[in-house]
Amino acid sequence: MVDSPGGNPRAAVVGTGLIGGSVLLRLRERGIDVTGWDPDAATRAQGRARGVPFPDELADAVRDRDVVFLCGPLSSLPETLRVVGRHAGADCVLTDVGSTKGGVAAFAAAQGLTGRFVPGHPMAGAERAGLTAAVPELFDGAAWVLCPAAEGIERFRTLAALIIDVFDARIVPLAPDVHDSAAALASHIPHLLAGSLAGAVAAADLRDAVLGLAAGSFRDGTRVAGTPAIRTADMLLNNRDQVLAQLGRVTAILDQLAAALRADDAAALVGQYQRARGLRLALLDRELRAAPRDFPLDGDVGDELAYLLSLGSAGGYLTRCVVADGRVTYAGHLPATTG
């Protein structure tokens, strides 16, 4: 865990909507000294009413903190990172929760912040928004992406330990470009599909009849269309290249399904849906095996970084990170089918 000289970590959360607010509430629930900050004065007042210090000035919120979570809109992250990097101490660990990683990682590198900043993305959320929607248990059991770099490997270790211990999440180490490619299919394109289905019904003559019949498949398929529109647009635009590239895979399957339907080809339809069903079952019941490793703290970090990045890209994750006796020990887990 990230510790201050007095033994207790001091944290700050910048941007306290659903995700940031849930980070803040969990930190407070676990007894961590935490301050909040939000550009909206009414939100700062809400935070104070809940017993959390919310200074009016961003600099006051992040000064003398050991870790700062940047949780504002994607489009605001670069400038917020620049400002926080200037006001937070040199030993402060900086991280974010944005749903794209390539842009903010490149900005951090250009600003000379790679050694202090660990890009992050907790895979959790809801269609609700704002501090009033925040809940401290939002991240329980969630996959939380962190992007380790050789220059900032010490920050990665301490941040990984804190997130595992405080948020009960599992750490998925990924390179920023790998994250953005995988997130396009895992998260961003589902928003496109939900918006397409909901939009088609909204414009249909039978709109109300459809809503009258809608059951689980329609509700599940359109759930994320309830996300605030500006948040969805921000996410899609910030990962535009990867979303468009991976969208080609989805449209190719749709074209194959449509072609099989036009041709009255039941075998082709069954084949496609058997494959899809297998993927769905794999999501619900993934078998994993232990893949622990430990590394010397004073050695070449290349092997450690290779282990971390290969673990995440293979679908694995970490459930423990401990630094002791000159070594870092990871409890890693990999899909059982991975060699």
C-alpha positions as CSV (number, residue, x, y, z in Angstrom):
1,M,0.0,0.0,0.0
2,V,1.1,3.6,-0.5
3,D,2.2,4.9,2.9
4,S,3.0,8.4,4.1
5,P,5.9,9.0,6.5
6,G,3.4,8.8,9.4
7,G,2.3,5.3,8.4
8,N,-1.1,6.1,6.9
9,P,-1.7,6.8,3.2
10,R,-3.1,10.2,2.2
11,A,-5.2,10.3,-0.9
12,A,-7.0,12.8,-3.1
13,V,-9.7,12.3,-5.7
14,V,-10.0,14.9,-8.4
15,G,-13.4,14.7,-10.1
16,T,-16.1,13.1,-8.1
17,G,-18.8,11.8,-10.4
18,L,-19.9,8.2,-10.3
19,I,-16.4,6.7,-10.6
20,G,-14.5,9.3,-8.7
21,G,-17.2,9.5,-6.0
22,S,-17.1,5.8,-5.5
23,V,-13.3,5.8,-5.3
24,L,-13.6,8.6,-2.6
25,L,-16.2,6.8,-0.6
26,R,-14.3,3.5,-0.6
27,L,-11.1,5.2,0.5
28,R,-13.0,6.9,3.4
29,E,-14.8,3.7,4.3
30,R,-11.4,2.0,4.7
31,G,-10.1,4.7,7.0
32,I,-7.8,6.4,4.6
33,D,-7.3,10.2,4.9
34,V,-8.8,11.5,1.7
35,T,-9.7,14.8,0.2
36,G,-11.9,15.5,-2.8
37,W,-12.1,18.1,-5.4
38,D,-14.5,18.9,-8.2
39,P,-14.8,21.8,-10.6
40,D,-18.5,22.1,-9.7
41,A,-19.1,24.1,-6.5
42,A,-22.4,22.3,-5.8
43,T,-20.6,18.9,-6.0
44,R,-17.9,20.2,-3.6
45,A,-20.7,21.3,-1.2
46,Q,-22.3,17.8,-1.5
47,G,-18.9,16.2,-0.6
48,R,-18.5,18.5,2.5
49,A,-22.0,17.6,3.6
50,R,-20.9,13.9,3.6
51,G,-18.0,14.7,5.9
52,V,-15.2,14.7,3.3
53,P,-12.8,17.7,3.0
54,F,-13.4,19.4,-0.3
55,P,-11.1,22.5,-0.7
56,D,-12.2,25.1,-3.2
57,E,-8.7,25.1,-4.9
58,L,-7.3,22.1,-6.7
59,A,-3.8,22.8,-5.5
60,D,-5.0,22.6,-1.8
61,A,-6.7,19.2,-2.5
62,V,-3.6,17.5,-3.8
63,R,-0.8,19.1,-1.8
64,D,0.9,16.7,0.6
65,R,-1.0,13.7,-0.7
66,D,0.6,10.2,-1.3
67,V,-1.7,9.2,-4.2
68,V,-4.0,11.2,-6.4
69,F,-6.8,9.6,-8.5
70,L,-7.8,11.7,-11.5
71,C,-11.4,11.0,-12.3
72,G,-12.7,13.8,-14.4
73,P,-14.0,13.6,-18.0
74,L,-11.5,12.1,-20.6
75,S,-11.2,15.4,-22.4
76,S,-10.1,17.1,-19.2
77,L,-7.5,14.6,-18.1
78,P,-4.3,15.9,-19.8
79,E,-4.7,19.4,-18.4
80,T,-5.7,18.1,-15.0
81,L,-2.7,15.8,-15.0
82,R,-0.4,18.7,-15.9
83,V,-1.8,20.9,-13.0
84,V,-1.8,18.1,-10.4
85,G,1.7,17.1,-11.4
86,R,2.8,20.6,-10.7
87,H,1.2,20.9,-7.2
88,A,1.5,17.3,-5.9
89,G,4.8,16.2,-4.3
90,A,7.5,14.5,-6.3
91,D,6.9,11.2,-4.5
92,C,3.1,11.3,-5.0
93,V,1.7,8.5,-7.1
94,L,-0.7,9.8,-9.8
95,T,-3.2,7.7,-11.6
96,D,-6.4,8.1,-13.6
97,V,-9.6,6.1,-14.2
98,G,-10.3,7.0,-17.9
99,S,-11.6,4.5,-20.3
100,T,-8.9,5.1,-22.9
101,K,-5.2,5.0,-22.1
102,G,-3.1,5.8,-25.2
103,G,-3.7,9.5,-25.3
104,V,-3.1,10.2,-21.6
105,A,-0.1,7.9,-21.4
106,A,1.5,9.8,-24.4
107,F,0.7,13.2,-22.7
108,A,2.3,12.0,-19.5
109,A,5.4,11.0,-21.3
110,A,5.6,14.3,-23.1
111,Q,5.3,16.1,-19.7
112,G,8.0,13.9,-18.1
113,L,5.5,12.3,-15.8
114,T,5.9,8.6,-16.7
115,G,7.9,8.0,-13.6
116,R,5.0,9.3,-11.4
117,F,1.9,8.5,-13.4
118,V,0.4,5.1,-13.8
119,P,-2.5,5.1,-16.3
120,G,-5.5,3.2,-14.9
121,H,-9.1,2.1,-15.8
122,P,-11.4,0.3,-13.4
123,M,-13.9,-1.8,-15.5
124,A,-16.9,-0.8,-13.5
125,G,-19.7,1.7,-13.8
126,A,-23.4,2.3,-14.3
127,E,-25.7,4.3,-16.4
128,R,-26.2,6.7,-13.5
129,A,-23.9,9.7,-12.9
130,G,-22.8,12.1,-10.2
131,L,-21.6,11.9,-6.6
132,T,-25.1,11.1,-5.5
133,A,-25.0,7.9,-7.5
134,A,-21.6,6.8,-6.1
135,V,-21.3,3.7,-4.0
136,P,-18.2,2.4,-2.1
137,E,-18.6,-1.2,-3.3
138,L,-18.7,-0.4,-7.0
139,F,-15.2,-2.0,-7.6
140,D,-15.6,-5.2,-5.6
141,G,-14.3,-8.0,-7.8
142,A,-13.8,-5.7,-10.8
143,A,-11.0,-5.8,-13.3
144,W,-8.8,-2.7,-12.8
145,V,-6.4,-2.0,-15.6
146,L,-3.0,-0.5,-14.7
147,C,-0.4,0.3,-17.4
148,P,3.1,-0.3,-16.0
149,A,6.2,1.3,-17.4
150,A,9.8,0.6,-16.6
151,E,10.4,4.1,-15.5
152,G,7.4,4.0,-13.1
153,I,7.5,0.4,-11.9
154,E,7.9,1.3,-8.2
155,R,4.7,3.5,-8.5
156,F,2.9,0.6,-10.2
157,R,3.8,-1.8,-7.4
158,T,2.6,0.5,-4.6
159,L,-0.6,1.4,-6.5
160,A,-1.4,-2.2,-7.4
161,A,-1.1,-3.2,-3.7
162,L,-3.4,-0.3,-2.6
163,I,-6.1,-1.1,-5.2
164,I,-6.1,-4.8,-4.4
165,D,-6.2,-4.1,-0.6
166,V,-8.6,-1.2,-0.5
167,F,-10.9,-1.8,-3.5
168,D,-10.9,-5.7,-3.5
169,A,-10.3,-5.4,-7.3
170,R,-8.1,-7.5,-9.5
171,I,-5.3,-5.8,-11.4
172,V,-5.0,-6.3,-15.1
173,P,-1.6,-5.1,-16.3
174,L,-1.7,-3.9,-19.9
175,A,0.2,-1.7,-22.3
176,P,-1.9,1.4,-23.2
177,D,-2.4,0.4,-26.9
178,V,-3.4,-3.2,-25.9
179,H,-5.9,-1.8,-23.4
180,D,-7.4,0.6,-26.0
181,S,-7.8,-2.2,-28.6
182,A,-9.3,-4.7,-26.1
183,A,-11.6,-2.0,-24.5
184,A,-13.0,-1.1,-27.9
185,L,-14.5,-4.6,-28.1
186,A,-15.2,-5.1,-24.4
187,S,-16.8,-1.7,-23.7
188,H,-16.9,0.9,-26.4
189,I,-18.5,-1.0,-29.3
190,P,-21.2,-2.3,-26.9
191,H,-22.2,1.3,-26.4
192,L,-22.4,1.7,-30.2
193,L,-24.6,-1.4,-30.5
194,A,-26.8,-0.3,-27.6
195,G,-27.2,3.1,-29.1
196,S,-28.0,1.6,-32.5
197,L,-30.7,-0.7,-31.2
198,A,-32.3,2.0,-28.9
199,G,-32.1,4.6,-31.7
200,A,-33.7,2.3,-34.2
201,V,-36.6,1.7,-31.9
202,A,-36.9,5.4,-30.9
203,A,-37.5,6.2,-34.6
204,A,-39.8,3.3,-35.4
205,D,-43.5,3.6,-36.0
206,L,-44.0,0.7,-33.6
207,R,-41.9,2.3,-30.8
208,D,-44.5,1.9,-28.1
209,A,-45.5,-1.6,-29.2
210,V,-41.8,-2.6,-28.9
211,L,-41.5,-1.1,-25.5
212,G,-44.6,-3.0,-24.5
213,L,-43.0,-6.3,-25.5
214,A,-39.4,-5.5,-24.4
215,A,-38.1,-8.1,-22.0
216,G,-34.6,-9.1,-20.8
217,S,-32.9,-9.2,-24.2
218,F,-33.9,-5.7,-25.1
219,R,-33.2,-4.3,-21.6
220,D,-29.8,-6.0,-21.5
221,G,-28.9,-5.0,-25.0
222,T,-29.7,-1.3,-24.5
223,R,-28.7,-0.9,-20.8
224,V,-25.6,1.2,-21.5
225,A,-27.6,3.5,-23.8
226,G,-28.8,5.0,-20.5
227,T,-25.2,6.4,-19.9
228,P,-25.1,10.2,-20.1
229,A,-24.7,11.0,-23.8
230,I,-21.7,13.3,-23.5
231,R,-19.8,10.7,-21.5
232,T,-20.4,8.1,-24.2
233,A,-19.4,10.5,-27.0
234,D,-16.2,11.5,-25.1
235,M,-15.2,7.9,-24.7
236,L,-15.9,6.9,-28.3
237,L,-14.0,9.9,-29.8
238,N,-11.0,9.4,-27.5
239,N,-10.7,5.8,-28.8
240,R,-11.9,6.5,-32.3
241,D,-9.2,4.7,-34.3
242,Q,-9.5,1.5,-32.3
243,V,-13.3,1.6,-32.2
244,L,-13.5,1.9,-35.9
245,A,-10.9,-0.8,-36.5
246,Q,-12.6,-3.3,-34.2
247,L,-16.1,-2.3,-35.4
248,G,-15.1,-3.9,-38.7
249,R,-14.9,-7.3,-37.0
250,V,-18.4,-6.8,-35.6
251,T,-20.0,-5.7,-38.9
252,A,-18.3,-8.6,-40.7
253,I,-20.2,-11.0,-38.4
254,L,-23.4,-9.1,-38.8
255,D,-23.0,-9.3,-42.6
256,Q,-22.4,-13.1,-42.3
257,L,-25.6,-13.5,-40.2
258,A,-27.6,-11.4,-42.6
259,A,-26.3,-13.4,-45.6
260,A,-27.2,-16.7,-43.9
261,L,-30.7,-15.4,-43.1
262,R,-31.3,-14.2,-46.7
263,A,-30.0,-17.6,-48.0
264,D,-32.3,-19.5,-45.6
265,D,-29.0,-21.2,-44.4
266,A,-29.9,-22.7,-41.0
267,A,-26.6,-24.5,-40.7
268,A,-24.6,-21.2,-41.0
269,L,-26.8,-19.5,-38.4
270,V,-26.5,-22.4,-36.0
271,G,-22.7,-22.4,-36.5
272,Q,-22.4,-18.7,-35.8
273,Y,-24.6,-18.8,-32.7
274,Q,-22.8,-21.9,-31.3
275,R,-19.6,-20.1,-31.5
276,A,-21.1,-17.0,-29.9
277,R,-22.7,-19.2,-27.1
278,G,-19.3,-20.7,-26.4
279,L,-17.8,-17.2,-25.9
280,R,-20.7,-16.2,-23.6
281,L,-20.2,-19.4,-21.5
282,A,-16.5,-18.7,-21.3
283,L,-17.2,-15.2,-19.9
284,L,-19.5,-16.6,-17.2
285,D,-17.2,-19.5,-16.1
286,R,-13.5,-18.8,-16.8
287,E,-11.2,-21.5,-15.4
288,L,-7.9,-20.0,-14.2
289,R,-4.6,-21.4,-12.8
290,A,-2.0,-19.8,-10.5
291,A,0.9,-18.0,-12.2
292,P,2.9,-16.4,-9.4
293,R,6.3,-14.7,-9.8
294,D,8.7,-12.7,-7.8
295,F,11.5,-10.4,-8.8
296,P,14.4,-8.6,-7.1
297,L,13.9,-4.9,-6.5
298,D,17.4,-4.0,-7.6
299,G,17.4,-6.1,-10.8
300,D,16.6,-5.3,-14.4
301,V,12.9,-4.6,-14.5
302,G,12.6,-6.0,-18.1
303,D,11.6,-9.5,-16.9
304,E,9.1,-8.1,-14.4
305,L,7.5,-5.8,-17.0
306,A,7.4,-8.7,-19.6
307,Y,5.6,-10.9,-17.0
308,L,3.1,-8.2,-16.1
309,L,2.2,-7.3,-19.7
310,S,2.0,-10.9,-20.9
311,L,-0.2,-11.8,-18.0
312,G,-2.7,-9.0,-18.8
313,S,-2.7,-9.5,-22.6
314,A,-3.4,-13.3,-22.1
315,G,-6.5,-12.5,-20.0
316,G,-4.9,-12.9,-16.6
317,Y,-4.8,-10.7,-13.5
318,L,-3.1,-10.1,-10.2
319,T,-4.7,-10.6,-6.8
320,R,-1.6,-9.8,-4.7
321,C,1.4,-7.5,-4.9
322,V,3.8,-7.5,-1.9
323,V,7.2,-5.7,-1.6
324,A,9.3,-7.2,1.2
325,D,12.9,-8.3,1.8
326,G,14.2,-6.8,-1.4
327,R,11.8,-8.5,-3.7
328,V,8.3,-8.0,-5.2
329,T,6.0,-10.9,-5.2
330,Y,3.0,-11.2,-7.5
331,A,0.0,-13.6,-7.2
332,G,-0.9,-13.9,-10.8
333,H,-3.7,-15.9,-12.5
334,L,-3.9,-17.0,-16.1
335,P,-6.7,-18.8,-18.1
336,A,-6.2,-22.5,-17.8
337,T,-5.8,-22.8,-21.6
338,T,-2.9,-20.4,-21.7
339,G,0.5,-22.0,-22.2
